[in-house]
Amino acid sequence: MQITALNGVGAEVTGVDLRRLTDRAEVELKQAFADHGVLFFRDQDLSPDDHIAFARRFGPININRFFKATPTHPEIAEVRKEKHQTTNIGGAWHTDHSYDQEPALGSVLVARDLPATGGDTLFASMYAAYDALSAGLKQTLEGLRAVHSSRHVFGAQGAYKGDAENRIGNAEAATQDAIHPVIITHPLSGRKALYVNPAFTLHFDGWTQAESWPLLSYLYQHAIQDAFTTRFVWQKGSVAFWDNRATWHYALNDYHGDFRLMHRITIEGCALS
């Protein structure tokens, strides 16, 4: 097995079959996951059961309460865009489940049906974003906490209201608000990381939204510099496994008129400090 760091964020892992991991390979992957934030695999042939078995090596599975599940495996959420649809799922910078009290450890996304062109995913490193901040701004942010919510995205009046194919549902469950440190110490690596994101962070705790926006806007633009990002081009057999505490991601919506289906499993995490 070879693990090759990429420019920006993440590492490509070759020479491994995720259906047949040895104990040694599992240990190496867990360390690489902590070090790089996102791991990319090619030429895998994972059945839904294989997908679940791989995810369970890293922790309990979170049954997503908003995404439509596959018909046969409730552990697997569909990330689907039909040919006639103009909006996709995840089409803005975000990190999954930051609105939970114990945000998700990570997500394992498997390509099932890809458009002829387009549909790539961008990733950004929140380790690198933090490291590049000035000493003064780091000191300011260390004392701040931020409020995250699911209501404005998955709620009855949220961004996905009126989705005709019911890709997103259960709006009555969109009651999660959580407060997390703006700078976290990552539970696996021990490194500092920036922990706010454009999709789910509302404002700094104790600040108004108007007061929060100038600084949050600066951090959002800072975090997506080219030096911190990687673009992953999906192919048949591709798998991405990202850490939601150390990265953001953005699913590009550049394949109108074509179909795309991905299978995602989310892994339970822990409280952040």
C-alpha positions as CSV (number, residue, x, y, z in Angstrom):
1,M,0.0,0.0,0.0
2,Q,1.3,3.5,-1.0
3,I,0.1,6.7,0.6
4,T,0.9,9.8,-1.5
5,A,0.2,13.3,-0.1
6,L,-1.4,15.7,-2.5
7,N,-0.9,19.4,-2.9
8,G,-3.4,21.3,-0.9
9,V,-5.1,18.6,1.2
10,G,-5.5,14.9,1.3
11,A,-3.6,11.8,0.1
12,E,-4.1,9.2,-2.6
13,V,-3.9,5.6,-1.4
14,T,-3.0,2.9,-4.0
15,G,-2.2,-0.8,-3.8
16,V,-5.1,-1.7,-1.4
17,D,-8.4,-3.5,-1.7
18,L,-10.8,-2.0,0.8
19,R,-12.7,-5.3,0.9
20,R,-9.7,-7.1,2.3
21,L,-7.9,-4.9,4.7
22,T,-5.2,-6.4,6.8
23,D,-4.8,-5.3,10.4
24,R,-1.6,-3.5,9.5
25,A,-3.3,-1.7,6.6
26,E,-6.1,-0.6,8.8
27,V,-3.7,0.9,11.3
28,E,-1.8,2.7,8.5
29,L,-5.1,4.1,7.0
30,K,-6.2,5.4,10.4
31,Q,-2.9,7.3,10.8
32,A,-3.1,8.6,7.3
33,F,-6.7,9.8,7.9
34,A,-5.6,11.7,11.0
35,D,-2.6,13.2,9.1
36,H,-4.1,14.2,5.8
37,G,-7.8,14.8,6.5
38,V,-9.1,13.0,3.4
39,L,-8.1,9.8,1.7
40,F,-8.8,9.0,-2.0
41,F,-9.0,5.5,-3.4
42,R,-9.3,4.3,-7.0
43,D,-10.4,1.1,-8.7
44,Q,-12.4,-0.3,-5.8
45,D,-15.3,-2.6,-6.2
46,L,-17.3,-2.1,-3.0
47,S,-20.8,-3.7,-2.7
48,P,-23.1,-1.9,-0.2
49,D,-22.2,-4.5,2.4
50,D,-18.5,-3.9,1.7
51,H,-19.1,-0.1,2.1
52,I,-20.7,-0.6,5.5
53,A,-18.0,-3.0,6.7
54,F,-15.2,-0.5,5.7
55,A,-17.0,2.4,7.5
56,R,-17.5,0.3,10.7
57,R,-13.8,-0.1,11.0
58,F,-13.6,3.6,12.0
59,G,-16.6,3.8,14.2
60,P,-20.4,3.4,14.6
61,I,-22.5,4.5,11.6
62,N,-24.8,7.5,11.8
63,I,-28.1,6.9,10.2
64,N,-28.6,10.2,8.4
65,R,-32.0,11.7,9.4
66,F,-32.4,14.0,6.4
67,F,-31.0,12.1,3.3
68,K,-33.0,9.5,1.5
69,A,-31.5,6.1,2.2
70,T,-30.9,3.3,-0.4
71,P,-33.9,0.9,-0.7
72,T,-31.9,-2.0,0.8
73,H,-29.4,-0.4,3.3
74,P,-30.6,2.3,5.7
75,E,-27.0,2.9,6.7
76,I,-26.3,4.3,3.2
77,A,-27.6,7.7,2.1
78,E,-28.1,8.6,-1.5
79,V,-26.5,11.7,-2.9
80,R,-28.5,11.9,-6.1
81,K,-29.1,14.4,-9.0
82,E,-31.6,13.5,-11.7
83,K,-31.1,14.6,-15.3
84,H,-33.9,17.2,-15.1
85,Q,-32.8,18.7,-11.7
86,T,-30.9,21.9,-11.6
87,T,-29.8,21.8,-7.9
88,N,-27.4,19.3,-6.4
89,I,-26.8,18.2,-2.9
90,G,-23.7,19.7,-1.2
91,G,-23.2,22.4,-3.8
92,A,-21.5,24.9,-1.5
93,W,-18.6,24.8,0.9
94,H,-19.5,22.9,4.1
95,T,-18.6,20.2,6.5
96,D,-21.2,17.5,7.4
97,H,-23.0,17.5,10.8
98,S,-21.4,20.5,12.4
99,Y,-24.9,21.2,13.7
100,D,-24.8,18.1,16.0
101,Q,-23.6,18.2,19.6
102,E,-21.1,15.5,18.6
103,P,-20.2,16.2,15.0
104,A,-19.6,13.3,12.6
105,L,-16.1,11.9,12.5
106,G,-16.2,11.5,8.7
107,S,-18.0,10.3,5.6
108,V,-17.2,7.6,3.1
109,L,-18.5,8.4,-0.4
110,V,-18.6,5.8,-3.1
111,A,-19.2,6.6,-6.8
112,R,-22.1,4.6,-8.2
113,D,-23.3,6.4,-11.4
114,L,-21.3,9.3,-12.8
115,P,-22.0,12.0,-15.4
116,A,-20.0,11.9,-18.7
117,T,-18.1,15.0,-17.5
118,G,-18.1,17.1,-14.4
119,G,-19.3,16.4,-10.9
120,D,-15.9,16.7,-9.2
121,T,-15.6,17.5,-5.5
122,L,-13.4,20.2,-4.0
123,F,-11.8,19.7,-0.6
124,A,-10.1,22.2,1.7
125,S,-7.8,21.7,4.7
126,M,-8.8,23.4,7.9
127,Y,-5.4,22.5,9.4
128,A,-3.8,24.6,6.7
129,A,-6.3,27.3,7.0
130,Y,-5.6,27.6,10.7
131,D,-1.8,27.4,10.3
132,A,-1.8,30.3,7.8
133,L,-3.6,32.7,10.2
134,S,-1.6,35.5,11.9
135,A,-0.6,35.0,15.5
136,G,-3.0,37.9,16.5
137,L,-6.0,36.4,14.7
138,K,-5.3,32.9,16.2
139,Q,-5.2,34.5,19.6
140,T,-8.6,36.2,19.0
141,L,-10.3,33.1,17.6
142,E,-9.0,30.8,20.4
143,G,-11.5,32.4,22.8
144,L,-14.5,32.3,20.5
145,R,-17.3,29.7,20.1
146,A,-19.8,29.6,17.2
147,V,-23.4,28.6,16.8
148,H,-24.2,25.9,14.2
149,S,-27.7,24.9,13.0
150,S,-29.5,22.6,10.6
151,R,-32.8,24.6,10.5
152,H,-32.0,26.9,7.6
153,V,-30.7,24.1,5.4
154,F,-32.9,21.0,6.2
155,G,-35.9,22.6,8.0
156,A,-39.4,23.2,6.5
157,Q,-38.3,26.6,5.2
158,G,-34.7,25.6,4.5
159,A,-32.7,25.5,1.4
160,Y,-34.1,22.1,0.3
161,K,-37.8,22.8,0.8
162,G,-40.0,21.7,-2.1
163,D,-37.5,19.0,-3.3
164,A,-39.9,17.1,-5.7
165,E,-38.0,13.8,-5.5
166,N,-37.7,13.8,-1.7
167,R,-33.9,13.6,-1.8
168,I,-34.0,15.5,1.5
169,G,-36.8,15.0,4.0
170,N,-37.7,14.8,7.7
171,A,-37.7,18.5,8.0
172,E,-39.3,18.3,11.5
173,A,-36.1,16.8,12.8
174,A,-34.1,19.9,11.8
175,T,-34.0,21.3,15.3
176,Q,-30.3,20.9,16.0
177,D,-28.3,23.9,17.2
178,A,-24.9,23.3,18.6
179,I,-22.1,25.5,19.9
180,H,-18.5,24.5,19.2
181,P,-15.1,26.2,19.6
182,V,-14.0,28.2,16.5
183,I,-10.5,26.6,16.9
184,I,-10.6,22.9,17.9
185,T,-7.8,20.6,18.9
186,H,-8.4,17.7,16.6
187,P,-9.3,14.5,18.5
188,L,-7.2,12.2,16.4
189,S,-4.2,14.3,15.3
190,G,-3.9,16.7,18.2
191,R,-3.5,19.5,15.7
192,K,-5.3,22.8,15.7
193,A,-8.0,23.3,13.0
194,L,-10.5,26.0,12.0
195,Y,-14.0,24.9,12.8
196,V,-16.6,27.1,11.2
197,N,-18.2,26.6,7.8
198,P,-20.4,28.7,5.4
199,A,-23.3,26.3,5.3
200,F,-24.1,25.6,8.9
201,T,-22.3,28.3,11.1
202,L,-24.7,31.1,12.0
203,H,-22.7,33.5,14.2
204,F,-20.2,33.6,17.1
205,D,-21.7,32.8,20.4
206,G,-22.7,36.0,22.2
207,W,-22.4,38.0,19.0
208,T,-25.2,39.0,16.5
209,Q,-25.1,37.8,13.0
210,A,-24.4,41.3,11.8
211,E,-21.4,41.6,14.1
212,S,-20.2,38.1,13.2
213,W,-20.4,38.3,9.4
214,P,-17.3,40.4,8.6
215,L,-15.0,38.1,10.5
216,L,-16.7,34.9,9.4
217,S,-16.7,36.1,5.8
218,Y,-12.9,36.8,6.0
219,L,-12.3,33.3,7.4
220,Y,-14.4,31.7,4.7
221,Q,-12.5,33.4,1.9
222,H,-9.2,32.6,3.7
223,A,-10.0,28.9,4.0
224,I,-10.5,28.2,0.3
225,Q,-7.2,29.6,-1.1
226,D,-5.8,27.4,-3.8
227,A,-2.9,26.4,-1.6
228,F,-5.3,24.7,0.9
229,T,-7.6,22.9,-1.7
230,T,-7.7,19.8,-3.8
231,R,-10.1,18.9,-6.7
232,F,-11.0,15.2,-6.8
233,V,-12.1,13.9,-10.2
234,W,-14.4,10.9,-9.7
235,Q,-14.1,7.8,-11.8
236,K,-15.8,4.4,-11.7
237,G,-14.5,2.7,-8.6
238,S,-13.5,5.9,-6.8
239,V,-13.9,6.3,-3.0
240,A,-13.3,9.4,-0.9
241,F,-13.1,9.2,2.9
242,W,-12.9,12.6,4.6
243,D,-12.6,13.9,8.1
244,N,-15.4,16.4,8.9
245,R,-13.4,18.0,11.7
246,A,-10.4,18.8,9.5
247,T,-11.8,19.5,6.0
248,W,-14.6,21.2,4.1
249,H,-15.9,19.9,0.8
250,Y,-18.0,21.3,-2.2
251,A,-19.8,19.2,-4.8
252,L,-19.5,20.9,-8.1
253,N,-22.8,21.3,-10.0
254,D,-21.5,21.4,-13.6
255,Y,-23.3,18.5,-15.3
256,H,-26.8,19.7,-16.0
257,G,-28.8,17.2,-18.0
258,D,-26.8,14.2,-16.7
259,F,-27.4,11.8,-13.9
260,R,-25.1,11.4,-10.8
261,L,-25.6,9.0,-7.9
262,M,-23.2,8.6,-5.0
263,H,-23.6,6.4,-1.8
264,R,-22.5,8.1,1.5
265,I,-22.0,6.6,4.9
266,T,-21.4,9.0,7.8
267,I,-19.5,7.8,10.9
268,E,-20.3,9.0,14.4
269,G,-17.8,11.4,16.1
270,C,-17.4,13.0,19.5
271,A,-17.7,16.3,21.3
272,L,-15.1,18.9,20.2
273,S,-12.8,21.0,22.3
